């Protein structure tokens, strides 16, 4: 599968069905030492259009290990972590 094909897939959290947008809207985090993908930084989706200011939102981290399924149109994952420090690999 090409990276461009992955980028168009929608991220959905299985636990509550929350949609996190497309993979293309995330920041890919990888370990520069070994090239391993660690996960993705995303902004949680807001319920209101008026709350869409990214400056006031806290980033969440989706670990590569949390991904359950990569389907035709969607990527399903268990949980996003908003408390962990994902800045180690950026």
N, C-alpha and C positions, 0 to 999 in steps of 0.2 A: 504494500500500500504506500502511495506517495504521501509526503507531508502535506501537500496541497489538498489532498483528499481528506486527510485528518482534520485540517484546519476548518473545514466547512461543517463539521459535526457539532451538534449541540450537546453541552454538558448538562446532565441532569442528576441530581442527588436522589438516590433511591429511597432514603429514609422518609422524606417528606414531599418528594416530587418537585423540589425547587429547581428552577431553571437558572443556569449561570451563563447563558449566552453561548456563543460559538467558541471553539478552541482558538480560533484566530484572534479573539479578543483578550487572550490571556498572555501572561509573561512566562515563557518556558524557563525553568530553572534546571541547570545541570551542573554536575561536578566537573570542573575543568581538569582535574587530575586524571580521571578515568573515562570521562565522556558520558557517564551514566545519567539518564534523565532522572531527576529527583522528583519533579512535579511541576505544578503550575500555580502561579499567583493570579487570583481573580478578585474582582469586586463583586460583592453579593448584590443580587438584583433588588431594587427597591420596589415597594408597592406603589409608589406615586411617581409620576413623571417629574414633579417639582423637587423631588429628593435625589435627583440624578447627579448632583455635584460630586465628582469623584474626590475632591479635596477633603470633604468631610467624612468620607467612608473609610473604613478599615479594610485592608486587603485580607483575603483568606487564602489559605494554601491547600491545594489538592495534591496529596502525595501520589506518586505513580503506583504505589502498592494499594491505594484505595480504589483504583479502577477495577470494576467488575467485568464490564463488557464493552467492547467496541463494536457497535452494530452498523447497519447501513447508513443511518441518519443521525445516530446519537451515541454518546459515550456515557455510560452509567457508572457512578461511583458511590462509595459508601458515605464518607463524611469529609467535609472541608474543615480545616483547623484554623481558627482565627487567633489562637493563643501562641502557637509555635513561632520560632524565629526562623523564617525561611530565607533571610537575607544572607546567609552564609555562602550560598552559591551564586548570588547575583553579582 
